[in-house]
């Protein structure tokens, strides 16, 4: 009898903890549009971004200056960047992306970790570095950033949030 009571008590405590965690996560969720202004923390620039649930990895428009085996030097290409600033980041990995309109051709891109402010939410995640000259948006936010559960995309909306995040985070 004691075992059964203890088991039920433990089960209740686990259920309560999971429920309160889920409720806390739900409170942090922000509904955003499929196009938003996003602040790139490394260069303090705001870039228009498309939030694409069909894209696996996020991608940012850059000019790659030098790529070594384990790091890359690049500049963020943003119209409203306060300063054009060279960044040097460690390459986390490389991705193979199917070339737009290229049939079976692929492009190999370096992936680095960066921090973005999206609708008041700081998101630190991997992003691949690309020349996005032929694209409408310089920043593509893919599922790797959206799967964290903080952001919910409403495709009927645009520019719903401000790219303001706490400075000390």
N, CA and C atoms as an extended XYZ file, in Angstrom:
507
Properties=species:S:1:pos:R:3:atomname:S:1:resname:S:1:resid:I:1 pbc="F F F"
N         0.819       -1.200        0.000 N   UNK     1
C         0.000        0.000        0.000 CA  UNK     1
C         0.863        1.266        0.000 C   UNK     1
N         1.920        1.264        0.792 N   UNK     2
C         2.830        2.401        0.842 CA  UNK     2
C         3.497        2.654       -0.509 C   UNK     2
N         3.895        1.576       -1.167 N   UNK     3
C         4.527        1.694       -2.475 CA  UNK     3
C         3.588        2.384       -3.474 C   UNK     3
N         2.338        1.952       -3.492 N   UNK     4
C         1.356        2.524       -4.418 CA  UNK     4
C         1.134        4.003       -4.128 C   UNK     4
N         1.047        4.384       -2.886 N   UNK     5
C         0.850        5.778       -2.501 CA  UNK     5
C         2.065        6.615       -2.903 C   UNK     5
N         3.251        6.092       -2.650 N   UNK     6
C         4.469        6.802       -3.044 CA  UNK     6
C         4.550        6.959       -4.565 C   UNK     6
N         4.216        5.904       -5.275 N   UNK     7
C         4.246        5.954       -6.731 CA  UNK     7
C         3.284        7.019       -7.254 C   UNK     7
N         2.064        7.067       -6.721 N   UNK     8
C         1.087        8.067       -7.142 CA  UNK     8
C         1.544        9.476       -6.808 C   UNK     8
N         2.183        9.641       -5.672 N   UNK     9
C         2.694       10.951       -5.273 CA  UNK     9
C         3.798       11.412       -6.237 C   UNK     9
N         4.724       10.509       -6.557 N   UNK    10
C         5.796       10.835       -7.496 CA  UNK    10
C         5.215       11.155       -8.868 C   UNK    10
N         4.256       10.375       -9.333 N   UNK    11
C         3.614       10.612      -10.613 CA  UNK    11
C         2.939       11.982      -10.633 C   UNK    11
N         2.250       12.330       -9.553 N   UNK    12
C         1.597       13.632       -9.440 CA  UNK    12
C         2.623       14.767       -9.504 C   UNK    12
N         3.737       14.625       -8.800 N   UNK    13
C         4.770       15.661       -8.785 CA  UNK    13
C         5.401       15.841      -10.171 C   UNK    13
N         5.654       14.738      -10.844 N   UNK    14
C         6.217       14.812      -12.198 CA  UNK    14
C         5.227       15.503      -13.131 C   UNK    14
N         3.960       15.128      -13.079 N   UNK    15
C         2.940       15.736      -13.915 CA  UNK    15
C         2.828       17.234      -13.636 C   UNK    15
N         2.862       17.616      -12.383 N   UNK    16
C         2.777       19.025      -11.993 CA  UNK    16
C         3.975       19.802      -12.527 C   UNK    16
N         5.163       19.239      -12.423 N   UNK    17
C         6.371       19.911      -12.917 CA  UNK    17
C         6.319       20.089      -14.424 C   UNK    17
N         5.903       19.059      -15.137 N   UNK    18
C         5.808       19.140      -16.598 CA  UNK    18
C         4.754       20.150      -16.998 C   UNK    18
N         3.626       20.156      -16.333 N   UNK    19
C         2.549       21.089      -16.657 CA  UNK    19
C         2.974       22.528      -16.427 C   UNK    19
N         3.670       22.795      -15.323 N   UNK    20
C         4.088       24.168      -15.040 CA  UNK    20
C         5.171       24.608      -16.010 C   UNK    20
N         6.049       23.703      -16.430 N   UNK    21
C         7.079       24.043      -17.418 CA  UNK    21
C         6.422       24.372      -18.744 C   UNK    21
N         5.464       23.574      -19.163 N   UNK    22
C         4.769       23.821      -20.428 CA  UNK    22
C         4.024       25.144      -20.385 C   UNK    22
N         3.403       25.457      -19.253 N   UNK    23
C         2.688       26.721      -19.104 CA  UNK    23
C         3.652       27.896      -19.176 C   UNK    23
N         4.830       27.752      -18.550 N   UNK    24
C         5.829       28.821      -18.591 CA  UNK    24
C         6.327       29.032      -20.009 C   UNK    24
N         6.553       27.936      -20.748 N   UNK    25
C         6.996       28.054      -22.127 CA  UNK    25
C         5.915       28.699      -22.983 C   UNK    25
N         4.670       28.351      -22.762 N   UNK    26
C         3.572       28.915      -23.538 CA  UNK    26
C         3.466       30.421      -23.313 C   UNK    26
N         3.755       30.879      -22.084 N   UNK    27
C         3.699       32.310      -21.795 CA  UNK    27
C         4.777       33.081      -22.543 C   UNK    27
N         5.919       32.466      -22.826 N   UNK    28
C         7.025       33.125      -23.514 CA  UNK    28
C         6.837       33.171      -25.026 C   UNK    28
N         5.945       32.367      -25.561 N   UNK    29
C         5.751       32.288      -27.007 CA  UNK    29
C         5.217       33.604      -27.554 C   UNK    29
N         5.730       33.958      -28.737 N   UNK    30
C         5.344       35.198      -29.383 CA  UNK    30
C         4.863       34.855      -30.794 C   UNK    30
N         3.702       35.406      -31.173 N   UNK    31
C         3.195       35.213      -32.527 CA  UNK    31
C         3.768       36.327      -33.392 C   UNK    31
N         4.419       35.921      -34.483 N   UNK    32
C         5.057       36.876      -35.385 CA  UNK    32
C         4.605       36.612      -36.803 C   UNK    32
N         4.868       37.567      -37.681 N   UNK    33
C         4.510       37.427      -39.084 CA  UNK    33
C         5.569       36.665      -39.861 C   UNK    33
N         5.279       36.395      -41.129 N   UNK    34
C         6.229       35.645      -41.945 CA  UNK    34
C         7.367       36.530      -42.449 C   UNK    34
N         7.239       37.866      -42.288 N   UNK    35
C         8.323       38.804      -42.557 CA  UNK    35
C         8.444       39.708      -41.334 C   UNK    35
N         9.650       39.805      -40.807 N   UNK    36
C         9.887       40.602      -39.604 CA  UNK    36
C        11.225       41.324      -39.703 C   UNK    36
N        11.352       42.408      -38.954 N   UNK    37
C        12.645       43.046      -38.776 CA  UNK    37
C        13.374       42.298      -37.666 C   UNK    37
N        14.616       41.926      -37.929 N   UNK    38
C        15.416       41.137      -36.987 CA  UNK    38
C        16.726       41.869      -36.747 C   UNK    38
N        17.111       41.996      -35.486 N   UNK    39
C        18.385       42.635      -35.144 CA  UNK    39
C        19.475       41.573      -35.091 C   UNK    39
N        20.563       41.838      -35.815 N   UNK    40
C        21.739       40.972      -35.780 CA  UNK    40
C        22.636       41.539      -34.689 C   UNK    40
N        22.738       40.812      -33.587 N   UNK    41
C        23.436       41.332      -32.407 CA  UNK    41
C        24.912       41.631      -32.662 C   UNK    41
N        25.578       40.855      -33.510 N   UNK    42
C        27.018       41.042      -33.732 CA  UNK    42
C        27.369       42.374      -34.391 C   UNK    42
N        26.472       42.925      -35.164 N   UNK    43
C        26.758       44.167      -35.880 CA  UNK    43
C        25.747       45.272      -35.570 C   UNK    43
N        24.802       44.997      -34.689 N   UNK    44
C        23.757       45.949      -34.321 CA  UNK    44
C        23.054       46.521      -35.552 C   UNK    44
N        22.669       45.634      -36.446 N   UNK    45
C        21.942       46.022      -37.652 CA  UNK    45
C        20.585       45.344      -37.658 C   UNK    45
N        19.589       46.044      -38.166 N   UNK    46
C        18.256       45.465      -38.321 CA  UNK    46
C        18.082       45.094      -39.786 C   UNK    46
N        17.693       43.844      -40.010 N   UNK    47
C        17.548       43.310      -41.362 CA  UNK    47
C        16.145       42.738      -41.521 C   UNK    47
N        15.532       42.976      -42.671 N   UNK    48
C        14.248       42.345      -42.967 CA  UNK    48
C        14.500       40.863      -43.204 C   UNK    48
N        13.708       40.053      -42.534 N   UNK    49
C        13.900       38.604      -42.630 CA  UNK    49
C        12.590       37.925      -42.999 C   UNK    49
N        12.725       36.865      -43.768 N   UNK    50
C        11.588       36.003      -44.072 CA  UNK    50
C        11.678       34.809      -43.139 C   UNK    50
N        10.601       34.495      -42.467 N   UNK    51
C        10.534       33.328      -41.594 CA  UNK    51
C         9.937       32.203      -42.406 C   UNK    51
N        10.754       31.204      -42.667 N   UNK    52
C        10.397       30.153      -43.616 CA  UNK    52
C        10.394       28.797      -42.925 C   UNK    52
N         9.207       28.283      -42.637 N   UNK    53
C         9.099       26.988      -41.954 CA  UNK    53
C         9.497       25.838      -42.867 C   UNK    53
N         9.662       26.105      -44.150 N   UNK    54
C        10.094       25.069      -45.080 CA  UNK    54
C        11.612       24.951      -45.193 C   UNK    54
N        12.325       25.941      -44.669 N   UNK    55
C        13.794       25.927      -44.725 CA  UNK    55
C        14.340       25.248      -43.469 C   UNK    55
N        15.249       24.333      -43.651 N   UNK    56
C        15.832       23.620      -42.517 CA  UNK    56
C        16.745       24.529      -41.703 C   UNK    56
N        17.629       25.252      -42.395 N   UNK    57
C        18.649       26.068      -41.740 CA  UNK    57
C        18.469       27.528      -42.095 C   UNK    57
N        18.762       28.398      -41.161 N   UNK    58
C        18.719       29.834      -41.400 CA  UNK    58
C        19.913       30.246      -42.253 C   UNK    58
N        19.764       31.370      -42.966 N   UNK    59
C        20.796       31.824      -43.888 CA  UNK    59
C        20.857       33.346      -43.868 C   UNK    59
N        22.070       33.897      -43.917 N   UNK    60
C        22.241       35.350      -43.907 CA  UNK    60
C        23.147       35.773      -45.058 C   UNK    60
N        22.827       36.931      -45.642 N   UNK    61
C        23.588       37.475      -46.770 CA  UNK    61
C        24.869       38.120      -46.260 C   UNK    61
N        26.002       37.616      -46.727 N   UNK    62
C        27.303       38.141      -46.316 CA  UNK    62
C        28.251       38.194      -47.507 C   UNK    62
N        29.303       38.955      -47.334 N   UNK    63
C        30.447       38.896      -48.247 CA  UNK    63
C        31.546       38.155      -47.502 C   UNK    63
N        31.891       36.970      -47.970 N   UNK    64
C        32.968       36.205      -47.336 CA  UNK    64
C        34.292       36.763      -47.836 C   UNK    64
N        35.133       37.157      -46.890 N   UNK    65
C        36.426       37.751      -47.212 CA  UNK    65
C        37.506       36.672      -47.228 C   UNK    65
N        37.458       35.816      -46.219 N   UNK    66
C        38.470       34.759      -46.124 CA  UNK    66
C        37.869       33.565      -45.390 C   UNK    66
N        38.069       32.392      -45.950 N   UNK    67
C        37.587       31.175      -45.294 CA  UNK    67
C        38.761       30.229      -45.089 C   UNK    67
N        39.011       29.908      -43.827 N   UNK    68
C        40.049       28.943      -43.473 CA  UNK    68
C        39.369       27.625      -43.137 C   UNK    68
N        40.155       26.675      -42.671 N   UNK    69
C        39.606       25.358      -42.350 CA  UNK    69
C        38.616       25.404      -41.184 C   UNK    69
N        38.931       26.221      -40.158 N   UNK    70
C        38.092       26.227      -38.963 CA  UNK    70
C        37.413       27.558      -38.661 C   UNK    70
N        37.682       28.611      -39.460 N   UNK    71
C        37.009       29.882      -39.222 CA  UNK    71
C        36.811       30.636      -40.529 C   UNK    71
N        35.976       31.673      -40.451 N   UNK    72
C        35.641       32.461      -41.630 CA  UNK    72
C        35.585       33.938      -41.237 C   UNK    72
N        36.092       34.787      -42.123 N   UNK    73
C        36.019       36.237      -41.945 CA  UNK    73
C        35.021       36.746      -42.985 C   UNK    73
N        34.048       37.542      -42.526 N   UNK    74
C        33.000       38.004      -43.429 CA  UNK    74
C        32.446       39.336      -42.970 C   UNK    74
N        31.697       39.994      -43.863 N   UNK    75
C        30.972       41.215      -43.540 CA  UNK    75
C        29.494       40.968      -43.763 C   UNK    75
N        28.698       41.444      -42.825 N   UNK    76
C        27.241       41.378      -42.994 CA  UNK    76
C        26.860       42.436      -44.019 C   UNK    76
N        26.055       42.056      -44.972 N   UNK    77
C        25.595       42.987      -45.990 CA  UNK    77
C        24.206       43.456      -45.572 C   UNK    77
N        24.155       44.646      -44.976 N   UNK    78
C        22.877       45.202      -44.530 CA  UNK    78
C        22.827       46.679      -44.890 C   UNK    78
N        21.731       47.098      -45.481 N   UNK    79
C        21.593       48.492      -45.900 CA  UNK    79
C        21.700       49.460      -44.734 C   UNK    79
N        21.133       49.087      -43.584 N   UNK    80
C        21.069       50.019      -42.470 CA  UNK    80
C        22.036       49.692      -41.328 C   UNK    80
N        23.102       48.966      -41.625 N   UNK    81
C        24.094       48.686      -40.595 CA  UNK    81
C        24.802       49.985      -40.235 C   UNK    81
N        24.999       50.209      -38.933 N   UNK    82
C        25.672       51.436      -38.495 CA  UNK    82
C        27.107       51.459      -38.985 C   UNK    82
N        27.768       50.356      -38.920 N   UNK    83
C        29.136       50.215      -39.408 CA  UNK    83
C        29.226       48.912      -40.179 C   UNK    83
N        29.972       48.945      -41.289 N   UNK    84
C        30.262       47.686      -41.949 CA  UNK    84
C        31.398       47.084      -41.146 C   UNK    84
N        31.125       45.985      -40.525 N   UNK    85
C        32.068       45.419      -39.576 CA  UNK    85
C        32.461       44.021      -40.010 C   UNK    85
N        33.748       43.776      -40.009 N   UNK    86
C        34.230       42.436      -40.309 CA  UNK    86
C        34.058       41.573      -39.073 C   UNK    86
N        33.582       40.374      -39.299 N   UNK    87
C        33.429       39.409      -38.220 CA  UNK    87
C        34.274       38.188      -38.512 C   UNK    87
N        34.829       37.620      -37.475 N   UNK    88
C        35.552       36.359      -37.602 CA  UNK    88
C        34.848       35.378      -36.682 C   UNK    88
N        34.366       34.300      -37.256 N   UNK    89
C        33.618       33.305      -36.487 CA  UNK    89
C        34.178       31.915      -36.751 C   UNK    89
N        34.033       31.079      -35.753 N   UNK    90
C        34.403       29.667      -35.899 CA  UNK    90
C        33.367       28.982      -36.779 C   UNK    90
N        33.826       28.186      -37.713 N   UNK    91
C        32.918       27.402      -38.550 CA  UNK    91
C        32.481       26.184      -37.740 C   UNK    91
N        31.173       26.067      -37.528 N   UNK    92
C        30.606       24.954      -36.772 CA  UNK    92
C        30.538       23.703      -37.640 C   UNK    92
N        30.159       23.901      -38.895 N   UNK    93
C        30.027       22.815      -39.866 CA  UNK    93
C        29.788       23.440      -41.229 C   UNK    93
N        29.586       22.634      -42.227 N   UNK    94
C        29.201       23.094      -43.563 CA  UNK    94
C        27.870       22.448      -43.931 C   UNK    94
N        27.081       23.151      -44.736 N   UNK    95
C        25.834       22.575      -45.257 CA  UNK    95
C        25.920       22.520      -46.770 C   UNK    95
N        25.173       21.591      -47.305 N   UNK    96
C        25.068       21.443      -48.749 CA  UNK    96
C        23.668       21.901      -49.131 C   UNK    96
N        23.594       22.964      -49.915 N   UNK    97
C        22.324       23.568      -50.304 CA  UNK    97
C        22.126       23.384      -51.805 C   UNK    97
N        20.930       22.976      -52.173 N   UNK    98
C        20.618       22.828      -53.594 CA  UNK    98
C        20.571       24.219      -54.225 C   UNK    98
N        21.287       24.369      -55.318 N   UNK    99
C        21.395       25.653      -56.000 CA  UNK    99
C        20.053       26.050      -56.600 C   UNK    99
N        19.658       27.304      -56.391 N   UNK   100
C        18.390       27.811      -56.907 CA  UNK   100
C        18.398       27.766      -58.433 C   UNK   100
N        17.487       27.015      -59.004 N   UNK   101
C        17.388       26.887      -60.451 CA  UNK   101
C        18.545       26.122      -61.072 C   UNK   101
N        19.296       25.407      -60.233 N   UNK   102
C        20.488       24.735      -60.717 CA  UNK   102
C        20.331       23.253      -60.984 C   UNK   102
N        19.114       22.750      -60.975 N   UNK   103
C        18.904       21.315      -61.221 CA  UNK   103
C        19.511       20.480      -60.111 C   UNK   103
N        20.543       19.706      -60.445 N   UNK   104
C        21.184       18.834      -59.455 CA  UNK   104
C        22.449       19.447      -58.864 C   UNK   104
N        22.660       20.735      -59.053 N   UNK   105
C        23.863       21.396      -58.538 CA  UNK   105
C        23.669       21.804      -57.075 C   UNK   105
N        24.763       21.697      -56.306 N   UNK   106
C        24.731       22.052      -54.897 CA  UNK   106
C        25.822       23.066      -54.574 C   UNK   106
N        25.591       23.837      -53.528 N   UNK   107
C        26.553       24.807      -53.023 CA  UNK   107
C        26.931       24.389      -51.606 C   UNK   107
N        28.207       24.493      -51.262 N   UNK   108
C        28.685       24.193      -49.912 CA  UNK   108
C        28.884       25.525      -49.185 C   UNK   108
N        28.204       25.678      -48.045 N   UNK   109
C        28.272       26.938      -47.305 CA  UNK   109
C        28.768       26.707      -45.886 C   UNK   109
N        29.569       27.651      -45.369 N   UNK   110
C        29.984       27.557      -43.966 CA  UNK   110
C        28.822       27.936      -43.042 C   UNK   110
N        28.794       27.312      -41.874 N   UNK   111
C        27.772       27.586      -40.868 CA  UNK   111
C        28.463       28.094      -39.613 C   UNK   111
N        27.956       29.213      -39.073 N   UNK   112
C        28.492       29.793      -37.843 CA  UNK   112
C        27.346       29.989      -36.856 C   UNK   112
N        27.685       30.248      -35.616 N   UNK   113
C        26.661       30.524      -34.611 CA  UNK   113
C        26.579       32.033      -34.401 C   UNK   113
N        25.345       32.553      -34.433 N   UNK   114
C        25.124       33.988      -34.235 CA  UNK   114
C        23.905       34.187      -33.347 C   UNK   114
N        23.777       35.407      -32.818 N   UNK   115
C        22.652       35.747      -31.969 CA  UNK   115
C        21.795       36.792      -32.668 C   UNK   115
N        20.497       36.552      -32.665 N   UNK   116
C        19.530       37.435      -33.307 CA  UNK   116
C        18.463       37.829      -32.292 C   UNK   116
N        17.894       39.011      -32.475 N   UNK   117
C        16.757       39.449      -31.669 CA  UNK   117
C        15.554       39.486      -32.589 C   UNK   117
N        14.585       38.624      -32.294 N   UNK   118
C        13.375       38.515      -33.101 CA  UNK   118
C        12.184       38.766      -32.191 C   UNK   118
N        11.486       39.879      -32.410 N   UNK   119
C        10.274       40.215      -31.639 CA  UNK   119
C        10.513       40.129      -30.133 C   UNK   119
N        11.636       40.668      -29.682 N   UNK   120
C        11.932       40.684      -28.256 CA  UNK   120
C        12.531       39.403      -27.712 C   UNK   120
N        12.737       38.404      -28.566 N   UNK   121
C        13.294       37.118      -28.149 CA  UNK   121
C        14.724       36.979      -28.666 C   UNK   121
N        15.669       36.719      -27.766 N   UNK   122
C        17.042       36.457      -28.187 CA  UNK   122
C        17.155       35.007      -28.605 C   UNK   122
N        17.676       34.793      -29.806 N   UNK   123
C        17.834       33.443      -30.325 CA  UNK   123
C        19.284       33.287      -30.779 C   UNK   123
N        20.003       32.362      -30.141 N   UNK   124
C        21.382       32.056      -30.533 CA  UNK   124
C        21.334       30.717      -31.248 C   UNK   124
N        21.756       30.724      -32.525 N   UNK   125
C        21.600       29.517      -33.326 CA  UNK   125
C        22.548       29.535      -34.513 C   UNK   125
N        22.646       28.410      -35.173 N   UNK   126
C        23.468       28.284      -36.370 CA  UNK   126
C        22.793       28.972      -37.555 C   UNK   126
N        23.635       29.591      -38.395 N   UNK   127
C        23.163       30.243      -39.611 CA  UNK   127
C        24.217       30.018      -40.687 C   UNK   127
N        23.768       29.699      -41.908 N   UNK   128
C        24.758       29.526      -42.968 CA  UNK   128
C        25.004       30.859      -43.657 C   UNK   128
N        26.236       31.037      -44.113 N   UNK   129
C        26.667       32.283      -44.737 CA  UNK   129
C        26.539       32.142      -46.247 C   UNK   129
N        25.843       33.103      -46.867 N   UNK   130
C        25.537       32.956      -48.285 CA  UNK   130
C        25.546       34.293      -49.002 C   UNK   130
N        25.705       34.233      -50.303 N   UNK   131
C        25.462       35.380      -51.154 CA  UNK   131
C        23.994       35.270      -51.562 C   UNK   131
N        23.147       36.132      -51.012 N   UNK   132
C        21.713       36.082      -51.264 CA  UNK   132
C        21.276       37.207      -52.210 C   UNK   132
N        22.164       37.582      -53.153 N   UNK   133
C        21.858       38.672      -54.091 CA  UNK   133
C        20.557       38.469      -54.852 C   UNK   133
N        20.236       37.253      -55.241 N   UNK   134
C        19.042       36.995      -56.035 CA  UNK   134
C        17.771       36.824      -55.219 C   UNK   134
N        17.865       37.046      -53.912 N   UNK   135
C        16.711       36.826      -53.038 CA  UNK   135
C        16.133       38.156      -52.557 C   UNK   135
N        14.866       38.152      -52.204 N   UNK   136
C        14.196       39.359      -51.721 CA  UNK   136
C        14.687       39.753      -50.330 C   UNK   136
N        14.943       38.781      -49.473 N   UNK   137
C        15.315       39.062      -48.089 CA  UNK   137
C        16.754       38.627      -47.814 C   UNK   137
N        17.483       39.478      -47.083 N   UNK   138
C        18.885       39.194      -46.751 CA  UNK   138
C        19.036       38.167      -45.641 C   UNK   138
N        17.973       37.899      -44.939 N   UNK   139
C        18.016       36.934      -43.837 CA  UNK   139
C        16.823       35.996      -43.949 C   UNK   139
N        17.112       34.724      -43.889 N   UNK   140
C        16.071       33.696      -43.904 CA  UNK   140
C        16.140       32.971      -42.566 C   UNK   140
N        15.055       33.004      -41.830 N   UNK   141
C        14.977       32.305      -40.547 CA  UNK   141
C        14.327       30.958      -40.813 C   UNK   141
N        15.076       29.891      -40.586 N   UNK   142
C        14.583       28.539      -40.854 CA  UNK   142
C        14.096       27.838      -39.601 C   UNK   142
N        13.748       26.569      -39.777 N   UNK   143
C        13.200       25.775      -38.669 CA  UNK   143
C        14.162       25.643      -37.498 C   UNK   143
N        15.469       25.677      -37.752 N   UNK   144
C        16.409       25.515      -36.650 CA  UNK   144
C        16.220       26.607      -35.593 C   UNK   144
N        15.758       27.789      -35.966 N   UNK   145
C        15.476       28.845      -34.989 CA  UNK   145
C        14.039       28.787      -34.493 C   UNK   145
N        13.145       28.347      -35.349 N   UNK   146
C        11.726       28.342      -34.995 CA  UNK   146
C        11.352       27.161      -34.102 C   UNK   146
N        12.098       26.070      -34.170 N   UNK   147
C        11.767       24.867      -33.406 CA  UNK   147
C        11.996       25.020      -31.908 C   UNK   147
N        12.602       26.097      -31.489 N   UNK   148
C        12.831       26.321      -30.064 CA  UNK   148
C        11.517       26.573      -29.324 C   UNK   148
N        10.450       26.822      -30.073 N   UNK   149
C         9.133       26.967      -29.464 CA  UNK   149
C         8.823       28.351      -28.938 C   UNK   149
N         9.721       29.320      -29.115 N   UNK   150
C         9.478       30.669      -28.621 CA  UNK   150
C         8.679       31.510      -29.615 C   UNK   150
N         8.762       31.156      -30.887 N   UNK   151
C         8.150       31.945      -31.942 CA  UNK   151
C         7.141       31.109      -32.724 C   UNK   151
N         5.977       31.691      -32.953 N   UNK   152
C         4.943       31.043      -33.751 CA  UNK   152
C         4.674       31.949      -34.945 C   UNK   152
N         4.786       31.402      -36.147 N   UNK   153
C         4.635       32.192      -37.365 CA  UNK   153
C         3.175       32.193      -37.817 C   UNK   153
N         2.625       33.394      -37.976 N   UNK   154
C         1.292       33.579      -38.549 CA  UNK   154
C         1.512       34.148      -39.954 C   UNK   154
N         1.275       33.323      -40.966 N   UNK   155
C         1.580       33.718      -42.343 CA  UNK   155
C         0.694       34.846      -42.867 C   UNK   155
N        -0.352       35.199      -42.160 N   UNK   156
C        -1.218       36.293      -42.593 CA  UNK   156
C        -0.717       37.648      -42.101 C   UNK   156
N         0.386       37.663      -41.328 N   UNK   157
C         0.881       38.905      -40.736 CA  UNK   157
C         2.310       39.198      -41.159 C   UNK   157
N         2.675       40.475      -41.076 N   UNK   158
C         4.052       40.913      -41.285 CA  UNK   158
C         4.382       42.014      -40.281 C   UNK   158
N         5.647       42.117      -39.931 N   UNK   159
C         6.169       43.174      -39.057 CA  UNK   159
C         5.335       43.376      -37.793 C   UNK   159
N         5.150       42.307      -37.049 N   UNK   160
C         4.327       42.374      -35.836 CA  UNK   160
C         5.137       42.727      -34.596 C   UNK   160
N         6.403       42.395      -34.577 N   UNK   161
C         7.213       42.608      -33.375 CA  UNK   161
C         8.346       43.570      -33.611 C   UNK   161
N         8.855       44.115      -32.530 N   UNK   162
C        10.019       45.003      -32.587 CA  UNK   162
C        11.267       44.208      -32.249 C   UNK   162
N        12.359       44.465      -32.965 N   UNK   163
C        13.602       43.716      -32.707 CA  UNK   163
C        14.392       44.294      -31.529 C   UNK   163
N        13.706       44.474      -30.415 N   UNK   164
C        14.343       45.018      -29.214 CA  UNK   164
C        14.471       43.923      -28.169 C   UNK   164
N        15.689       43.690      -27.728 N   UNK   165
C        15.954       42.676      -26.707 CA  UNK   165
C        16.737       43.309      -25.581 C   UNK   165
N        16.663       42.722      -24.400 N   UNK   166
C        17.468       43.235      -23.292 CA  UNK   166
C        18.952       43.242      -23.664 C   UNK   166
N        19.632       44.310      -23.294 N   UNK   167
C        21.038       44.488      -23.635 CA  UNK   167
C        21.931       43.490      -22.903 C   UNK   167
N        21.580       43.154      -21.688 N   UNK   168
C        22.465       42.339      -20.854 CA  UNK   168
C        22.350       40.843      -21.088 C   UNK   168
N        21.534       40.400      -22.032 N   UNK   169
C        21.403       38.959      -22.280 CA  UNK   169
C        22.452       38.478      -23.245 C   UNK   169
